Amino acid sequence: MSNFIAALLLAGFLCMGASTGSEFQIQNCPAPSGLCTTAKSGQSVAIAWDAVPGALGYEVRWVRTSDGLVGPTVQTTTTSHSFGGLQAGGYTFQVATVCSGGTSGWIGVEDTIVG
């Protein structure tokens, strides 16, 4: 390893692991798969995803398409979640896996709330 790369590693400037979108995925903590919208009614949307073996839980949130506003991150131990009180517009509903070594990158599904 070159001295330059060693210096970057020591300074914490190089990250190891696969990238999922703009987030880094922790090794051995895969993002969930099978994310989909399961129900939609008025200002509410429900999502579900496949369980990740060994996961301690999941984090879910929404991102509003029009302005990039990120909703609160909610922790859950189930493989589904309902979001309520949403304004009309497009959203990306996201989920990440929580493991003992960290959290995976986010995956998302897009949907629209009609006002």
Buried (B, 14 or more C-beta within 10 A) or exposed (E): EEEEEEEEEEEEEEEEBEEBEEBBBBEEBBBBEEBEBEEBEEBEBBBBBEEBEEBBBBBBBBBBBEEEEEBEEEEEEEBBBEBEEBEEEEBBBBBBBBBEEBBBBBBBBEBEBEE
